[in-house]
Amino acid sequence: MTFIGKQMPRRTFLRGMGATVALPMLDAMVPARNLVRLGNAVDPTRLICIEAVHGAAGCSPYGSTQHYWSPAATGSAFDLTPSALLPMEPWRKYMTIVSNTDVRMAEAYKSEEIGGDHFRSSAVFLTQAHPTQTESSDIFVGTSLDQLHAQRFGQATPIPSMQLCIEPVDRAGGCAYGYSCVYTDTISWASPTEPLPMIRDPRVAFDQMFGAGGTSAERAARRKTTGSILDFITDRVAALRRELGAVDRERMEQYLENVREIERRIQAVEARNSTGEVRELAGAPAGVPDSYEEHIKLMFDLQVLAFEADMTRVFSLKTGRDASGRVFPESGVSAGFHNASHHGNNAKRVTEYYQINKYHVAMLPYLMERLKNTMDGGTPLLDKTMIIYGSPMADSNVHNHRRAPLVVLGGANGQLKGNLHVKAADGTPMANAMLTLLHKLGHDDMQTFGDSAGEMAL
């Protein structure tokens, strides 16, 4: 025990002038350690659900022959070289590829639903349920996987779950083909009729996590300075340093420095976007970087910080919006995303779309590295986390939902074997994989999920 005095509670906050900063796991909280088991309320598996819209080039007829998504071999001896998953090669021991599953709930059920795939798919990803076609308030789909986990294992944290996005998702009313925009604006549903809003601005997410300024006026006043929320808790930090042992002091100071570094980056983005110069993302909030990579890495860093302080255990992240025309020049492709996704099964254009898919996957190793290097009770957070990355669409060229891309990352408290490619039998619902993952997350009592027909061997 390195704490000088009585045991420190695991839920310890440093408060001052509207700022609330939770502490990471310290040795002084040691009685709470080493109690990890599946479903244990003390330390349940953290969950990140990431939607990649528009499927993958490897799900097209040509792309599948080139193994642009799923590798040729199943089991553990698979070759990622031709796949968009190649950037994950250093992390294959933490990776389970699930291929050949269908998201039939995203398909058209009635003639009037034909053509509306872009406007219902996102709502299906984590619910595996078919959305009611409506532009009014009588929306209905299902409760999403992330919210099932938050409702059972997230209620003990200050924030049960957080929903983030990279592109704008703030349209109201109807979008197209008779669907409410809410179906394409969020992937998280607290109930079949309760969609949850997603946060695009890293500043808003930061303020939500750290309670920076008790009112909107206080937050606005603080942003006009170059100060930090840590300035408001200086006295409490100084007092705590005297109470902690050397190891805990170093851990706390590193965590607070990480908080400050993210805050600096957000401030730099806001300053850069407030000069009046023309922006690449016209109309985006000042806190949103024009750079896709800079934006998504900020969001990943916020997730790791939140897990480290146990502010929340559940995140969902929507990396794009359907029919987005955004260009990703770093991928080497100049075509807009949506245009590239309608490649006509032309080999050259399919390969270009594959390059965009590969660029998006290349963002994930950053998250893996950050989770691997962040300890919680002596264990890397990556070993305690499940990351679900996939799409409710498969071959975007024809808006097909059969053989959709899905990969699961992390250790999930020992529930994921990793270094594994599982190819499902033809016609297998993706909901089977989702039900299996729910069981691995501790929801053993769930018999069905969406249109599931049973478990999968993962």
C-alpha positions as CSV (number, residue, x, y, z in Angstrom):
1,M,0.0,0.0,0.0
2,T,1.5,3.3,-1.1
3,F,-1.3,5.6,0.1
4,I,-0.4,7.5,3.3
5,G,-3.7,7.3,5.2
6,K,-7.0,5.5,4.7
7,Q,-7.8,3.7,1.5
8,M,-8.7,5.9,-1.4
9,P,-12.1,5.2,-3.1
10,R,-11.9,4.0,-6.7
11,R,-14.3,6.7,-7.6
12,T,-12.2,9.7,-6.6
13,F,-12.7,13.1,-8.2
14,L,-10.7,16.3,-8.1
15,R,-13.1,19.3,-8.2
16,G,-12.8,23.0,-8.4
17,M,-14.6,25.9,-10.1
18,G,-16.8,23.7,-12.2
19,A,-14.1,21.3,-13.2
20,T,-14.4,17.6,-12.3
21,V,-11.5,15.3,-13.0
22,A,-11.7,11.7,-12.2
23,L,-8.5,9.8,-11.2
24,P,-7.2,6.7,-12.9
25,M,-6.7,3.4,-11.0
26,L,-4.0,3.8,-8.4
27,D,-2.3,1.4,-6.0
28,A,-4.0,3.3,-3.2
29,M,-7.2,1.8,-4.5
30,V,-5.7,-1.7,-4.4
31,P,-8.6,-3.6,-2.7
32,A,-10.6,-3.0,-5.9
33,R,-8.0,-4.8,-8.0
34,N,-7.7,-8.3,-9.3
35,L,-11.5,-9.0,-9.2
36,V,-11.9,-9.3,-12.9
37,R,-14.2,-12.0,-14.1
38,L,-16.9,-12.0,-16.8
39,G,-19.9,-10.1,-15.7
40,N,-18.4,-8.9,-12.5
41,A,-19.8,-5.5,-11.6
42,V,-16.4,-4.5,-10.3
43,D,-14.6,-4.6,-13.6
44,P,-16.8,-5.4,-16.6
45,T,-15.4,-5.4,-20.1
46,R,-15.1,-2.0,-21.8
47,L,-16.8,-1.7,-25.1
48,I,-16.2,0.4,-28.2
49,C,-18.5,0.0,-31.2
50,I,-17.3,1.6,-34.5
51,E,-19.4,1.8,-37.6
52,A,-17.7,2.2,-41.0
53,V,-20.4,3.1,-43.5
54,H,-20.8,1.9,-47.1
55,G,-19.4,-1.6,-46.6
56,A,-16.0,-2.6,-48.2
57,A,-14.5,-3.1,-51.6
58,G,-13.7,-6.6,-50.6
59,C,-17.5,-7.4,-50.5
60,S,-17.9,-6.7,-54.2
61,P,-17.6,-9.5,-56.8
62,Y,-14.2,-8.4,-58.0
63,G,-12.9,-7.3,-54.6
64,S,-13.8,-10.7,-53.0
65,T,-11.7,-12.5,-55.6
66,Q,-8.8,-10.3,-54.5
67,H,-9.5,-10.7,-50.8
68,Y,-9.7,-7.0,-50.3
69,W,-11.4,-7.5,-47.0
70,S,-11.5,-11.1,-45.7
71,P,-8.3,-13.1,-46.1
72,A,-8.4,-16.4,-48.1
73,A,-7.6,-18.7,-45.2
74,T,-9.6,-19.2,-42.1
75,G,-8.3,-20.2,-38.7
76,S,-5.0,-18.6,-37.6
77,A,-2.8,-19.0,-40.6
78,F,-4.4,-16.2,-42.7
79,D,-2.5,-13.7,-44.8
80,L,-3.5,-10.1,-44.5
81,T,-1.3,-8.8,-47.3
82,P,-4.0,-8.2,-49.9
83,S,-6.6,-7.1,-47.4
84,A,-7.7,-3.7,-46.2
85,L,-7.0,-5.1,-42.7
86,L,-3.2,-5.2,-43.4
87,P,-2.5,-2.2,-41.1
88,M,-3.7,-4.5,-38.3
89,E,-1.0,-7.1,-38.9
90,P,1.0,-6.1,-35.8
91,W,-2.2,-6.6,-33.7
92,R,-3.4,-9.8,-35.2
93,K,-3.2,-11.6,-31.8
94,Y,-6.0,-9.2,-30.7
95,M,-8.0,-9.6,-33.9
96,T,-11.0,-11.8,-34.7
97,I,-12.2,-11.5,-38.3
98,V,-15.9,-12.6,-38.8
99,S,-16.7,-12.9,-42.5
100,N,-19.7,-14.0,-44.6
101,T,-22.5,-12.8,-42.3
102,D,-25.6,-11.0,-43.5
103,V,-27.4,-7.9,-42.3
104,R,-30.8,-8.7,-43.7
105,M,-32.6,-6.3,-41.4
106,A,-31.1,-3.5,-43.5
107,E,-32.7,-4.8,-46.7
108,A,-35.9,-3.5,-48.2
109,Y,-39.0,-5.4,-46.9
110,K,-41.6,-3.6,-49.0
111,S,-41.5,-2.1,-52.5
112,E,-41.7,1.4,-51.1
113,E,-38.5,0.8,-49.1
114,I,-36.4,0.0,-52.1
115,G,-33.6,2.5,-52.6
116,G,-33.6,3.6,-48.9
117,D,-30.6,1.5,-47.8
118,H,-28.4,4.6,-47.0
119,F,-31.2,5.9,-44.8
120,R,-31.8,2.9,-42.6
121,S,-28.5,1.0,-42.5
122,S,-26.8,2.8,-39.6
123,A,-29.9,2.2,-37.4
124,V,-29.5,-1.5,-38.1
125,F,-25.8,-2.0,-37.4
126,L,-26.0,-2.3,-33.6
127,T,-29.6,-3.2,-33.3
128,Q,-29.8,-5.9,-36.1
129,A,-33.5,-4.8,-36.3
130,H,-35.5,-3.4,-39.2
131,P,-36.4,0.3,-38.9
132,T,-40.0,1.3,-39.4
133,Q,-40.2,3.5,-42.5
134,T,-41.4,6.9,-41.3
135,E,-40.6,10.6,-41.5
136,S,-42.6,11.4,-38.4
137,S,-42.1,10.7,-34.7
138,D,-43.3,7.1,-34.8
139,I,-39.7,5.9,-35.3
140,F,-39.0,2.3,-34.2
141,V,-36.0,-0.1,-34.6
142,G,-34.5,-1.8,-31.6
143,T,-32.2,-1.4,-28.6
144,S,-28.6,-1.3,-29.7
145,L,-25.9,-3.6,-28.4
146,D,-23.8,-0.8,-26.9
147,Q,-26.9,0.4,-24.9
148,L,-27.7,-3.1,-23.7
149,H,-24.2,-3.2,-22.2
150,A,-24.4,0.4,-20.8
151,Q,-27.8,-0.4,-19.2
152,R,-26.3,-3.4,-17.4
153,F,-22.7,-2.5,-16.7
154,G,-22.5,1.3,-17.2
155,Q,-24.8,2.6,-14.5
156,A,-22.1,2.7,-11.9
157,T,-20.0,5.2,-13.9
158,P,-20.6,9.0,-14.0
159,I,-21.5,8.7,-17.8
160,P,-23.2,5.4,-18.7
161,S,-22.2,5.7,-22.3
162,M,-20.9,8.2,-24.8
163,Q,-21.8,8.5,-28.5
164,L,-19.3,10.1,-30.9
165,C,-19.2,10.8,-34.6
166,I,-16.8,12.3,-37.2
167,E,-19.2,13.8,-39.7
168,P,-22.3,16.0,-39.2
169,V,-25.4,14.1,-38.0
170,D,-27.7,17.0,-37.1
171,R,-30.4,16.9,-39.8
172,A,-34.0,17.0,-38.7
173,G,-37.2,15.6,-40.2
174,G,-37.2,13.3,-43.3
175,C,-34.1,12.5,-45.3
176,A,-35.2,10.3,-48.3
177,Y,-37.3,7.3,-49.3
178,G,-39.6,8.0,-46.5
179,Y,-37.1,7.6,-43.7
180,S,-36.5,9.9,-40.7
181,C,-33.0,11.4,-40.7
182,V,-32.5,10.0,-37.1
183,Y,-32.1,6.5,-38.6
184,T,-28.9,7.6,-40.4
185,D,-27.8,10.1,-37.7
186,T,-27.0,7.6,-34.9
187,I,-26.1,4.0,-34.3
188,S,-27.0,4.0,-30.6
189,W,-30.6,3.4,-29.4
190,A,-31.5,3.3,-25.7
191,S,-34.8,1.7,-26.7
192,P,-36.6,1.0,-30.0
193,T,-38.0,4.5,-29.9
194,E,-35.1,6.4,-28.2
195,P,-32.2,7.3,-30.5
196,L,-29.2,8.9,-28.7
197,P,-27.5,12.0,-30.1
198,M,-23.8,11.7,-31.2
199,I,-21.1,14.2,-30.4
200,R,-19.0,15.5,-33.3
201,D,-17.0,18.3,-31.5
202,P,-14.1,17.0,-29.3
203,R,-14.5,20.1,-27.1
204,V,-18.1,19.1,-26.3
205,A,-16.9,15.6,-25.4
206,F,-14.1,16.9,-23.3
207,D,-16.3,19.2,-21.4
208,Q,-18.8,16.4,-20.8
209,M,-16.1,14.2,-19.5
210,F,-14.4,16.7,-17.2
211,G,-17.3,19.0,-16.2
212,A,-15.3,22.0,-17.3
213,G,-17.4,24.9,-16.1
214,G,-20.7,24.3,-14.4
215,T,-22.7,26.5,-16.9
216,S,-22.5,27.4,-20.6
217,A,-21.5,30.9,-19.6
218,E,-18.6,29.6,-17.5
219,R,-17.5,27.3,-20.3
220,A,-17.6,30.1,-22.8
221,A,-15.6,32.4,-20.5
222,R,-12.9,29.7,-19.9
223,R,-12.5,29.0,-23.6
224,K,-11.5,32.6,-24.2
225,T,-8.3,32.0,-22.1
226,T,-5.4,29.7,-22.8
227,G,-5.8,28.2,-19.4
228,S,-6.6,24.6,-18.5
229,I,-9.2,22.9,-16.4
230,L,-6.3,21.7,-14.3
231,D,-5.7,25.2,-13.2
232,F,-9.0,24.9,-11.2
233,I,-7.8,21.9,-9.2
234,T,-4.2,22.9,-8.5
235,D,-4.7,23.0,-4.7
236,R,-6.3,19.6,-4.6
237,V,-3.6,18.0,-6.8
238,A,-0.9,19.5,-4.5
239,A,-2.6,18.1,-1.4
240,L,-3.0,14.7,-3.0
241,R,0.6,14.5,-4.1
242,R,1.6,14.7,-0.4
243,E,-0.7,11.8,0.4
244,L,0.3,9.4,-2.4
245,G,3.3,7.2,-2.7
246,A,5.9,7.7,-5.4
247,V,4.4,5.2,-7.9
248,D,0.9,6.7,-7.6
249,R,2.2,10.2,-7.8
250,E,3.9,9.4,-11.1
251,R,0.8,7.7,-12.4
252,M,-1.5,10.5,-11.5
253,E,0.8,13.2,-12.9
254,Q,1.1,11.3,-16.2
255,Y,-2.6,11.0,-16.4
256,L,-3.1,14.7,-15.7
257,E,-0.5,15.5,-18.3
258,N,-2.4,13.4,-20.9
259,V,-5.6,15.4,-20.0
260,R,-3.7,18.6,-20.5
261,E,-2.2,17.5,-23.8
262,I,-5.6,16.6,-25.3
263,E,-6.9,20.0,-24.0
264,R,-4.0,21.8,-25.7
265,R,-4.7,20.0,-29.0
266,I,-8.4,21.0,-28.8
267,Q,-7.4,24.6,-28.1
268,A,-5.0,24.6,-31.0
269,V,-7.7,23.3,-33.3
270,E,-10.2,26.0,-32.1
271,A,-7.6,28.7,-32.5
272,R,-6.7,27.6,-36.0
273,N,-10.4,27.4,-37.0
274,S,-11.2,30.8,-35.6
275,T,-8.9,32.9,-37.8
276,G,-11.5,33.5,-40.4
277,E,-9.7,31.6,-43.1
278,V,-11.7,29.4,-45.4
279,R,-12.0,25.9,-44.0
280,E,-12.1,22.5,-45.7
281,L,-15.1,21.6,-43.6
282,A,-17.4,24.6,-44.1
283,G,-19.7,25.2,-41.2
284,A,-18.1,22.7,-38.9
285,P,-17.7,23.7,-35.2
286,A,-14.4,25.4,-34.3
287,G,-13.4,22.4,-32.2
288,V,-13.7,20.0,-35.2
289,P,-10.4,19.5,-37.1
290,D,-10.5,19.7,-40.9
291,S,-8.2,16.7,-40.9
292,Y,-10.0,13.3,-40.6
293,E,-6.9,11.7,-39.0
294,E,-6.5,14.5,-36.5
295,H,-10.2,14.3,-35.6
296,I,-10.4,10.6,-35.2
297,K,-7.3,10.4,-33.1
298,L,-8.6,13.1,-30.8
299,M,-11.8,11.0,-30.3
300,F,-9.7,7.9,-29.7
301,D,-7.6,9.7,-27.1
302,L,-10.8,10.9,-25.3
303,Q,-12.1,7.3,-25.2
304,V,-8.9,6.0,-23.6
305,L,-8.9,8.8,-21.0
306,A,-12.5,8.0,-20.1
307,F,-11.7,4.3,-19.7
308,E,-8.6,5.1,-17.7
309,A,-10.6,7.2,-15.2
310,D,-13.6,4.8,-15.4
311,M,-15.8,7.8,-16.4
312,T,-17.6,5.5,-18.8
313,R,-17.2,1.9,-20.0
314,V,-19.2,2.2,-23.3
315,F,-18.5,4.2,-26.5
316,S,-20.0,4.1,-29.9
317,L,-18.3,5.9,-32.8
318,K,-19.8,6.7,-36.2
319,T,-16.8,7.3,-38.5
320,G,-18.9,8.7,-41.4
321,R,-22.3,9.3,-42.7
322,D,-24.1,7.5,-45.6
323,A,-23.8,9.2,-49.0
324,S,-20.9,11.4,-47.8
325,G,-18.9,13.0,-50.5
326,R,-15.8,13.6,-48.3
327,V,-12.4,13.1,-50.0
328,F,-9.6,11.3,-48.2
329,P,-6.4,12.5,-50.1
330,E,-4.1,10.7,-47.6
331,S,-5.5,7.4,-49.0
332,G,-4.1,8.3,-52.5
333,V,-7.6,8.5,-54.0
334,S,-9.1,11.8,-55.2
335,A,-12.6,10.6,-55.7
336,G,-15.3,11.5,-53.1
337,F,-16.2,8.6,-50.7
338,H,-19.7,8.0,-52.0
339,N,-18.7,8.2,-55.6
340,A,-15.8,5.8,-55.0
341,S,-18.2,3.4,-53.3
342,H,-20.2,3.1,-56.5
343,H,-17.4,1.6,-58.5
344,G,-19.4,-0.5,-61.0
345,N,-17.3,-3.5,-60.1
346,N,-14.7,-2.1,-62.3
347,A,-11.3,-3.5,-61.2
348,K,-9.5,-0.1,-61.1
349,R,-12.3,1.7,-59.2
350,V,-12.8,-1.2,-56.8
351,T,-9.1,-1.0,-56.0
352,E,-9.4,2.7,-55.3
353,Y,-12.3,2.1,-52.9
354,Y,-10.1,-0.6,-51.3
355,Q,-7.4,2.1,-50.7
356,I,-9.9,4.3,-48.9
357,N,-11.1,1.3,-46.7
358,K,-7.4,0.5,-45.9
359,Y,-6.8,4.1,-45.0
360,H,-9.7,4.0,-42.6
361,V,-8.5,0.8,-41.0
362,A,-5.1,2.3,-40.6
363,M,-6.5,4.6,-37.9
364,L,-7.2,1.7,-35.6
365,P,-3.6,0.8,-34.6
366,Y,-3.4,4.2,-32.9
367,L,-6.3,3.2,-30.7
368,M,-4.8,-0.2,-30.1
369,E,-1.5,1.3,-29.1
370,R,-3.0,3.8,-26.7
371,L,-5.1,1.1,-25.0
372,K,-2.1,-1.3,-24.8
373,N,0.1,1.4,-23.2
374,T,-2.6,2.5,-20.7
375,M,-2.7,0.4,-17.5
376,D,-5.6,-0.2,-15.3
377,G,-5.0,-2.1,-12.1
378,G,-1.8,-3.6,-13.5
379,T,-3.5,-4.8,-16.8
380,P,-3.4,-3.0,-20.2
381,L,-6.8,-1.5,-21.0
382,L,-6.6,-3.3,-24.4
383,D,-6.9,-6.6,-22.5
384,K,-10.0,-5.4,-20.8
385,T,-11.7,-3.9,-23.9
386,M,-13.8,-5.3,-26.8
387,I,-13.8,-3.2,-30.0
388,I,-16.4,-4.0,-32.7
389,Y,-15.6,-2.6,-36.1
390,G,-17.9,-3.2,-39.1
391,S,-20.5,-2.1,-41.5
392,P,-24.2,-2.9,-42.0
393,M,-23.6,-2.6,-45.8
394,A,-21.5,-5.0,-47.8
395,D,-21.2,-4.3,-51.5
396,S,-21.8,-0.6,-51.6
397,N,-22.0,-0.5,-55.4
398,V,-25.4,-2.2,-55.3
399,H,-26.4,-1.4,-51.7
400,N,-26.0,-5.1,-50.8
401,H,-26.1,-6.3,-47.2
402,R,-24.9,-9.8,-47.7
403,R,-21.4,-10.9,-46.5
404,A,-20.8,-7.6,-44.6
405,P,-17.5,-6.7,-43.1
406,L,-17.0,-7.3,-39.3
407,V,-13.9,-7.5,-37.1
408,V,-13.6,-7.7,-33.3
409,L,-10.5,-6.4,-31.5
410,G,-9.1,-6.4,-28.0
411,G,-8.9,-9.0,-25.2
412,A,-12.3,-8.5,-23.7
413,N,-11.1,-9.8,-20.3
414,G,-9.9,-13.1,-21.8
415,Q,-13.1,-13.8,-23.8
416,L,-11.6,-13.3,-27.3
417,K,-8.9,-15.7,-28.5
418,G,-7.6,-13.4,-31.2
419,N,-5.5,-14.3,-34.3
420,L,-8.6,-15.9,-35.8
421,H,-10.6,-15.7,-39.0
422,V,-14.1,-17.3,-38.7
423,K,-16.0,-17.6,-41.9
424,A,-19.7,-18.2,-41.3
425,A,-21.9,-20.5,-43.3
426,D,-23.8,-18.9,-46.1
427,G,-26.9,-17.1,-44.9
428,T,-25.7,-16.6,-41.3
429,P,-27.1,-13.4,-39.8
430,M,-24.5,-10.9,-38.4
431,A,-26.9,-10.9,-35.4
432,N,-25.5,-14.4,-34.5
433,A,-22.1,-12.9,-34.1
434,M,-23.5,-10.0,-32.1
435,L,-25.4,-12.3,-29.8
436,T,-22.2,-14.3,-29.2
437,L,-20.3,-11.0,-28.4
438,L,-23.1,-10.0,-26.0
439,H,-22.6,-13.4,-24.2
440,K,-18.8,-12.7,-24.1
441,L,-19.6,-9.3,-22.6
442,G,-21.5,-10.9,-19.7
443,H,-25.1,-10.9,-21.1
444,D,-25.4,-14.7,-20.7
445,D,-29.2,-14.6,-20.2
446,M,-29.9,-13.2,-23.7
447,Q,-31.3,-15.9,-25.9
448,T,-31.8,-13.8,-29.0
449,F,-30.7,-10.5,-30.5
450,G,-32.2,-9.0,-33.6
451,D,-32.8,-11.7,-36.2
452,S,-30.2,-14.1,-34.6
453,A,-30.7,-17.8,-35.1
454,G,-28.1,-18.9,-32.5
455,E,-24.5,-18.4,-31.4
456,M,-21.3,-18.5,-33.5
457,A,-18.1,-20.2,-32.5
458,L,-15.6,-17.4,-32.0
